[in-house]
Amino acid sequence: MRPLLPFLILTAMLGCGQKRSATDPSDKTGSSVNGTASSLPVANRKTALTLNAYRDVIDLSGYEDLGSFHFRRLHFYTKKNPGMMIGSAKVDEITAYFIDRYAVKIRYKLSEDVAAYLVDSLTTDTKRVQDLNRDWSKQRQIKWNYFSKIITYQNKCPDDDLALTLTNEICDSPYWLYVELPGYKKKVAELKTVENAVHEYLIDASSALTSSPD
């Protein structure tokens, strides 16, 4: 068994400390997307980019602002060549997803395969290791929970990643690593629903005004 990921990677990628089996469902140290500021864990480095970190105190120097959506509640930042390593592979690009100013998802773009490193570093259960290796061999994708974070690693272009489409980026990287809080996708869907409802209300209100007698 290899040691845990280096401190820098654990801090930036997972925002957690002690190692635990990926199959342990009892861990409660993480928060969902709907967590409040008072319930969020405090990072070891106050300015580090970690899940649940508050955007206004994170050091985003060198990051490109990709824009915001859904009444500015969903915001994206990205940085090329952040000087970070995962295993022996260099991270080519890191992208942070914020909802209501809290980091809820982080994406890593890599040119080298780190599947074996991730599985060996983050999983202690032998059966789970076998299952993940089988999934990687057949589907070129593995997914598991770690400290109440959802981790997805895949050897295919993301098909529902809004951050990837913002810059019309060509999917030229073979490997993508995502780390997100539970409830991220549900929260984004809720933001879309609210925005659509507001737009429909404004359209109806405008139509009512234009059709009313003088």
Sequence and secondary structure as in RCSB ss.txt:
>XXXX:A:sequence
MRPLLPFLILTAMLGCGQKRSATDPSDKTGSSVNGTASSLPVANRKTALTLNAYRDVIDLSGYEDLGSFHFRRLH
FYTKKNPGMMIGSAKVDEITAYFIDRYAVKIRYKLSEDVAAYLVDSLTTDTKRVQDLNRDWSKQRQIKWNYFSKI
ITYQNKCPDDDLALTLTNEICDSPYWLYVELPGYKKKVAELKTVENAVHEYLIDASSALTSSPD
>XXXX:A:secstr
      HHHIIIII   S   TT TT   S  TT  GGGS   SSTTS  TT BGGGS  TT EEEEEETTTTEE
EEEEES S EETTEEEEEEEEEEETTEEEEEEEEESS  HHHHHHHH   HHHHHHHHHHHHHHSEEEEEETTEE
EEEESS  SS HHHHHTT     SEEEEEE TTHHHHHHHHHHHHHHHHHHHHHHHHHHHHS  
